[in-house]
């Protein structure tokens, strides 16, 4: 696995301190992006939490995911959660060490009291002493939250800095991109009231034989609850590696409902991703699971088509200017503002997601703006199928004839790519194994690139000819 060393520096360690007016939770921020540019220690919020114990449990759940590998467990290595201020809410996000579980705690406007929420994205320090302190917060303890420095004026070159050097997997950033593409295809499949949510979640296994079970399991709505089913029947939702929902146990007693999201099933028994949202007072905790406990989101391939188009790259530059840190990005509004079609706006948002600039909220069925403080080009650079497809196109290995594309690979093997109702199938082993379930193979991607290029040339020729007449 490709890894880079990411330095995350904080002015001081995050801490929970007692005072005469209650508990004071200070979450320290690292270098991050804001509307005014990059800041060393941005400040996003200062005020009270309306449900302190719930917020503490939710934050611990996000930290739990960041510190856990659910597949082939190794020594824990925590990555600091990402926090985004969107003007009316705070979002805390993390990925598991195996990149197969994405967690997000949305602290909404009703959950915050007495302060304005800023705009921007950075990392926030959640250390072990803080975790222990958060776990002891009582139901009646007032909790004041500060995200960022107490005073911007105290920043000096001589001030103390707590620095963590985290071995950050490159696929962590790619996971953010793939998760939002997959979640954008979800619909609400079931909503369980509190009692049924508790019963269902407590019935799930806590640990698999290898740290997480392998293979697709399915549940289907039944009355006010969920029941297991052996097949992907209409209306069913995949529950891949049910023990990966363990972090929801943190907030279970506070939950008012459990919402379940998944894609429309088109037949077959292959596992799919799903999202599980605990509805909490003034906030939401969502866990999105990859299609299999052994699969990280980073290899799903949902972004490849958008990355492969020059049009999406140009559109993304335009759309990026219009994002404005909105908590809800409306595709129709962006289309009207940019002059692009909704389809091109969605493709641009996918491309922006590869640099961590866009997320997707299943509860509101809307994108939101965030910017991760990492190398924006890394996601594209580390997609080997994309690089291989471009190499095939550059080598002139693709020929088109009717609805069939022929690709001569580097080893001399000839692969035939067919268009089946808009889906490109291929004669290669990748297609035989995944049947498009993990994005296009390099041959189909190369054929799509050549077809788009040919269509652009033909379109330009028609336009030029029409102008001459």
RAVENNOR-V297430 format. One record per helix or strand of 2 or more residues. SS is the DSSP state (a for helix, b for strand). FROM is the first residue (numbers start at 1). TO is the last residue. If there is no record, write none. Layout:
ss->SS from->FROM to->TO
ss->SS from->FROM to->TO
This chain:
ss->b from->3 to->10
ss->b from->15 to->19
ss->b from->22 to->27
ss->b from->32 to->34
ss->b from->37 to->39
ss->b from->45 to->49
ss->a from->52 to->66
ss->b from->82 to->86
ss->b from->90 to->95
ss->b from->101 to->107
ss->a from->109 to->111
ss->b from->112 to->113
ss->b from->119 to->124
ss->a from->128 to->134
ss->b from->143 to->147
ss->a from->152 to->154
ss->b from->162 to->169
ss->a from->170 to->183
ss->b from->187 to->193
ss->a from->194 to->202
ss->b from->218 to->222
ss->b from->225 to->229
ss->b from->236 to->238
ss->a from->242 to->254
ss->b from->257 to->262
ss->b from->274 to->280
ss->b from->283 to->289
ss->a from->297 to->299
ss->a from->304 to->307
ss->a from->310 to->322
ss->a from->331 to->338
ss->a from->342 to->353
ss->b from->358 to->361
ss->b from->366 to->369
ss->a from->378 to->381
ss->a from->384 to->394
ss->b from->398 to->401
ss->b from->404 to->408
ss->b from->414 to->420
ss->b from->423 to->426
ss->a from->429 to->434
ss->a from->442 to->468
